[in-house]
């Protein structure tokens, strides 16, 4: 697996070995490596992504945004925690944001963002079939993230209620409208898991960005706080089995080029 880089300047003297101070940067890097190992197995095991090179992961820290780390990325949100940079072939990850994700959702929160960046990496290498720029493009990456997460050994949320939480809380700024609403992002992730009848095609994600889906009731429910009892029962039922017409576990090429939206 490609090495993980930390774009930060520590400048601090090393503590004596007998009184070693906690190292949050090293702890985060270890957590990122653990999540990426599982996702890399899914990446290499999927016929659509196996021929593609695995992007190098780079943690961006100390006062910069991932968007600033890739000036050539068009339409990149300044509020995002993961960004695939086609110019360098790197997947940039915001260290500060990922620390918060880890505190809230454990490894699952980190894995969600890496998987979303991998969805971006796949889409960046396609000549056709990608959704319209803006919310639909982000939703398509999130949908593909769901496919990879669902196929990754050992990656499970510590609490069932957290399964959709990273997607719901991904954007707290007004920029969220450009990345899909809470409900749309959660629905896209569920689609990647196979818990809706929707694939991750451009047509499906363009429709989702306009709230055009086959089950609007589910769309409205999945954006609600996970403590909502009705939502929890709906999510549990949906994720127990895969919805037709696509088989499960889903595969990237299948959901990306499905014959129906």
C-alpha positions in Angstrom: 0.0 0.0 0.0 1.3 3.5 -0.8 2.7 5.4 2.1 0.7 7.9 4.0 2.2 11.4 4.2 1.5 14.0 6.9 1.7 17.6 5.6 2.5 19.3 8.8 5.4 20.9 10.6 5.8 19.7 14.2 8.8 21.7 15.4 8.5 20.3 18.9 11.3 18.7 20.8 10.9 15.0 21.3 9.8 14.0 24.8 12.0 11.5 26.7 11.1 7.9 26.1 10.2 7.3 29.7 7.7 10.1 29.6 6.5 10.0 26.0 3.7 12.5 25.4 0.6 11.5 23.4 1.0 12.0 19.7 -2.4 12.9 18.2 -0.8 13.1 14.7 0.6 9.7 14.9 -2.6 8.2 16.3 -4.6 9.7 13.5 -2.2 8.5 10.9 -2.5 5.0 12.3 -6.3 5.2 12.2 -6.2 6.4 8.6 -3.9 3.6 7.6 -6.2 1.0 9.3 -9.3 2.3 7.5 -7.5 2.5 4.2 -6.2 -1.0 4.4 -9.7 -2.4 4.4 -10.9 0.0 1.7 -7.9 -1.0 -0.5 -9.0 -4.6 -0.3 -12.4 -3.6 -1.6 -10.7 -1.4 -4.3 -8.5 -4.2 -5.5 -11.3 -6.8 -5.3 -13.8 -4.8 -7.5 -13.4 -5.4 -11.3 -14.0 -1.8 -12.1 -11.4 -0.3 -9.7 -8.8 -3.1 -9.6 -7.1 -1.9 -12.8 -6.9 1.7 -11.5 -3.9 2.8 -9.4 -4.6 3.3 -5.7 -4.2 7.0 -4.9 -1.6 8.1 -2.4 -3.2 9.4 0.8 -2.0 12.7 2.3 -3.1 14.2 5.5 -3.2 18.0 5.3 -2.7 19.7 8.6 -1.7 23.0 10.2 -3.9 25.7 8.8 -4.6 24.6 5.2 -7.6 23.2 3.5 -7.6 20.3 1.2 -9.0 22.5 -1.6 -6.0 24.8 -1.3 -3.8 21.7 -1.7 -5.2 21.1 -5.2 -5.6 24.5 -7.0 -6.6 22.6 -10.2 -9.7 21.0 -8.6 -12.7 22.7 -10.1 -15.7 23.4 -7.9 -14.0 21.9 -4.9 -15.7 22.8 -1.6 -13.6 24.6 1.0 -15.6 22.7 3.6 -14.8 19.2 2.4 -12.7 16.8 4.4 -11.5 14.7 1.4 -10.5 15.6 -2.1 -9.0 13.6 -4.9 -6.5 15.7 -6.8 -6.2 14.6 -10.4 -3.1 16.7 -10.9 -1.0 14.8 -8.3 -3.0 11.6 -8.1 -3.3 12.1 -4.3 -6.3 11.8 -2.0 -6.0 14.8 0.3 -7.5 14.4 3.8 -8.2 17.2 6.3 -6.5 16.1 9.5 -8.4 18.4 11.8 -11.7 17.3 10.4 -10.8 13.6 10.6 -9.9 13.9 14.2 -13.4 15.2 14.9 -14.9 12.4 12.8 -12.9 9.8 14.8 -14.1 11.3 18.1 -17.7 11.1 17.0 -17.9 8.0 14.9 -14.6 6.1 15.4 -12.9 4.5 12.4 -16.2 4.5 10.6 -16.1 8.3 10.3 -12.6 8.3 8.8 -13.5 5.4 6.5 -16.5 7.4 5.2 -14.3 10.3 4.0 -11.6 8.1 2.5 -14.3 6.1 0.6 -15.8 9.4 -0.6 -12.4 10.5 -1.9 -12.0 7.1 -3.6 -15.4 7.7 -5.3 -14.1 11.0 -6.6 -10.9 9.2 -7.8 -12.9 6.7 -9.8 -15.2 9.4 -11.3 -12.2 11.6 -12.3 -10.9 8.7 -14.5 -14.1 8.3 -16.4 -14.6 9.9 -19.8 -18.4 9.6 -19.5 -21.2 8.6 -17.1 -20.4 11.2 -14.4 -23.1 13.4 -12.9 -23.6 17.1 -13.4 -21.1 19.3 -11.4 -22.3 20.4 -8.0 -24.5 18.4 -5.7 -25.1 15.5 -8.0 -21.4 15.0 -8.6 -20.8 14.8 -4.8 -23.8 12.5 -4.3 -22.4 10.1 -7.0 -19.1 10.0 -5.1 -20.9 9.3 -1.9 -23.0 6.5 -3.5 -19.8 4.9 -4.8 -18.3 5.3 -1.3 -21.2 3.2 0.0 -20.3 0.4 -2.4 -16.7 0.4 -1.3 -17.6 0.6 2.4 -20.0 -2.2 2.2 -17.4 -4.4 0.5 -14.6 -3.6 3.0 -13.8 -6.3 5.5 -14.0 -5.2 9.1 -15.4 -1.7 8.5 -18.6 -1.4 10.5 -19.9 1.5 12.6 -19.4 1.1 16.4 -23.1 1.9 16.8 -25.8 1.0 14.2 -27.2 4.5 14.5 -23.9 5.9 13.2 -24.1 4.1 9.9 -25.4 7.2 8.0 -24.2 9.9 10.4 -21.0 10.9 8.6 -23.0 11.6 5.5 -25.6 13.6 7.3 -23.1 15.8 9.2 -20.6 16.1 6.4 -21.1 19.8 5.7 -22.1 22.2 8.4 -21.7 25.4 6.4 -23.9 27.0 3.7 -21.8 25.1 1.2 -23.9 22.1 2.1 -26.5 23.0 -0.5 -23.8 22.5 -3.2 -22.9 19.1 -1.8 -26.4 17.7 -1.4 -28.8 18.0 1.6 -28.5 15.8 4.7 -31.3 13.6 3.3 -29.8 13.4 -0.2 -26.3 12.4 1.1 -27.7 9.8 3.4 -29.9 8.4 0.6 -26.9 8.3 -1.7 -24.9 6.3 0.9 -27.8 3.9 1.4 -28.0 3.4 -2.3 -24.3 2.4 -2.4 -25.0 -0.1 0.4 -27.8 -1.6 -1.7 -30.6 -0.4 0.7 -32.5 1.5 -2.0 -33.4 0.5 -5.5 -31.2 3.3 -7.0 -27.8 2.7 -8.6 -25.0 5.4 -8.6 -25.5 6.4 -12.2 -25.4 10.0 -13.4 -29.1 9.9 -14.1 -30.0 8.6 -10.7 -27.8 11.1 -8.9 -29.0 14.0 -11.0 -32.5 13.0 -10.0 -31.6 12.6 -6.3 -30.1 16.1 -6.3 -33.6 17.3 -7.3 -35.3 15.0 -4.8 -36.6 12.8 -7.6 -36.5 9.3 -6.2 -38.7 6.2 -6.2 -39.2 6.3 -2.4 -39.6 9.9 -1.3 -40.7 8.8 2.1 -37.4 7.2 2.8 -35.6 10.3 1.4 -37.3 12.5 4.0 -36.7 10.1 6.8 -33.0 9.4 6.4 -32.0 13.0 7.0 -33.6 13.0 10.4 -31.5 12.7 13.6 -30.5 9.0 14.1 -32.2 9.0 17.5 -35.5 9.1 15.7 -37.0 5.7 16.5 -39.0 5.4 13.3 -35.8 6.1 11.2 -33.8 3.5 13.1 -36.4 0.8 12.4 -36.5 1.8 8.7 -32.8 1.8 8.3 -32.4 -1.5 10.1 -35.0 -3.1 7.8 -33.5 -1.6 4.6 -29.9 -2.6 5.4 -30.8 -6.2 6.3 -31.3 -7.2 2.7 -30.4 -5.7 -0.7 -33.1 -4.2 -2.8 -33.6 -5.3 -6.4 -32.9 -4.9 -9.3 -29.2 -4.9 -8.5 -27.5 -7.8 -6.7 -25.5 -7.4 -3.4 -22.9 -6.8 -2.5 -23.0 -4.2 -5.2 -20.0 -3.5 -7.5 -18.7 -0.2 -8.7 -19.0 -0.9 -12.4 -22.5 -2.3 -12.0 -24.0 0.7 -10.1 -22.1 3.2 -12.2 -23.3 1.9 -15.5 -26.7 0.3 -14.6 -29.2 0.1 -17.4 -31.8 1.9 -15.3 -31.6 5.1 -13.2 
